[in-house]
Amino acid sequence: MKTVYTDKYGLLPWAMLAVSALNFWSALQGFQAGDGNRLGLGIGTGALFAILGIKRIWDVRLAKRNGRDPTILRVEND
């Protein structure tokens, strides 16, 4: 049996949210400059990283609520 662990300190979801904020900032700058490509890419990637970060935070909270170790991603049978 093999256990796969995630990041021990929980930095990954916060890093995803930070990247999301930077992408939304880039989208705002693209909107102000009239650059449709930067606007579309910024909103798309910002939304993607926001969803991934929020999902990971939700999964950690659910694991803690159920009494499981939130750093364990999955357990695989060999």
C-alpha positions in Angstrom: 0.0 0.0 0.0 1.4 3.4 -1.0 0.3 6.8 0.4 0.6 9.9 -1.8 1.0 13.1 0.2 0.4 16.7 -0.9 2.2 19.8 0.3 2.8 19.6 4.0 2.3 23.3 4.8 -0.8 23.9 2.6 0.9 26.5 0.4 -0.3 25.2 -2.9 -3.9 26.5 -2.7 -2.8 29.9 -1.6 -0.2 30.0 -4.4 -3.0 29.2 -6.8 -5.1 32.0 -5.5 -2.2 34.4 -5.7 -1.6 33.4 -9.4 -5.4 33.8 -9.9 -5.2 37.4 -8.5 -2.2 38.2 -10.8 -4.1 36.9 -13.8 -7.2 39.0 -12.9 -4.9 42.0 -12.5 -3.4 41.3 -16.0 -6.9 41.0 -17.4 -7.8 44.4 -15.9 -4.6 45.9 -17.4 -5.6 44.4 -20.7 -9.1 45.8 -20.5 -7.7 49.3 -19.8 -5.2 49.0 -22.7 -7.9 47.7 -25.1 -6.0 44.4 -25.6 -8.7 41.7 -26.0 -6.2 38.8 -25.9 -4.8 39.8 -22.5 -8.3 40.3 -21.2 -9.5 36.8 -22.3 -6.4 35.0 -21.2 -6.3 36.8 -17.8 -10.0 36.0 -17.1 -9.7 32.4 -18.3 -6.6 31.5 -16.4 -7.6 33.5 -13.4 -10.9 31.7 -13.1 -9.1 28.3 -13.6 -6.6 28.9 -10.8 -9.3 30.4 -8.5 -11.4 27.2 -9.0 -8.5 24.9 -8.3 -7.4 26.8 -5.2 -10.9 27.0 -3.8 -11.4 23.3 -4.5 -8.2 22.4 -2.6 -9.2 24.5 0.3 -12.6 22.9 0.4 -11.1 19.4 0.2 -8.8 20.2 3.2 -11.7 21.5 5.2 -13.8 18.5 4.4 -11.0 16.1 5.4 -10.5 17.9 8.7 -14.3 17.8 9.4 -14.3 14.0 8.7 -11.3 13.5 11.0 -8.9 12.5 8.2 -5.3 13.7 7.6 -5.7 16.6 5.0 -2.1 16.1 3.7 -3.0 12.6 2.3 -4.1 12.9 -1.3 -4.9 9.3 -2.0 -3.9 5.8 -0.9 -3.0 3.3 -3.7 -2.9 -0.5 -3.5 0.2 -2.0 -5.0 
